[in-house]
């Protein structure tokens, strides 16, 4: 059994058996693991990850400006 990699934030763990980007895509319901293995290319995975990253950034910025 692989031990989870430690994160920069104490108590947070990274995915131990899957690339971080792929783990994010699956956990955010952008794709299933089967989709990533059979349907999407690596470029598709990066594009989906960019969507999540930009959406999360914009959400944080918009929360900062709410009263």
Secondary structure, DSSP 4 states (H G I P E B T S, - for coil): -PPPPB-SSTT-B--SSS-HHHHHHHHTTS--HHHHHHT--HHHHHHHHHHHHHHHHHHHHHHHT--
